Amino acid sequence: MVLLSQELDPEQRLRVNTFFLTPDEALEANALADSMTRLWRAGKLDVEIVDP
């Protein structure tokens, strides 16, 4: 999962590259990213933010 800079993603959501996933896998990965975003915003998930 990646967290893009606020300039690129004002919503600040964790995202998954779904290019090589099947449609069902992509839906599952995006649902997981959404749940992880909620945990991160609640302070219950450690996220390491590094410069590209």
N, C-alpha and C positions, 0 to 999 in steps of 0.2 A: 504494500500500500504506500501511496505517496500523499504528501500534503503539499500542494502547490503554494507558492507565495500569494499573499493577499492581492497583489496586483493582477495575477493571473486567475485567481479564484476567490472572488470576494466572499463567497459562502464558506470558505475554509472547511471543505469536506475532504475526508480521506477518500482516495480514489484507487481503483485497480485497473491495470491495463487488461482489457478483455479481448484484444485483437485476436488472439489465438485460441479463445475459448468457444465452446458451442454456445448457442443462444441460452440454453438452460443453465450452463455453467456461468455464463455472464450474469444472468439474473441472480443467481445464488451469490456470486462474488460481490455484486453491487449491494445486495441486501446485507451481507456481512460488513462491507465497508460502511454502510449507513449505521449499523448497530455499533461498530467500533467508533464512529464519529460521535455518536451520542455518549458513549463511555468516556471518550477523550474530553469532550466538553464538560462532562460532570466531574472531571478530575480523577477518574477511576482507571485511566489507561496511560501508561508512560509512552510518550512518542519522542523519538530522537529526531531532532530537526538538524539537518546538515546542509551546508552549502553545496550546490551542484558542482 
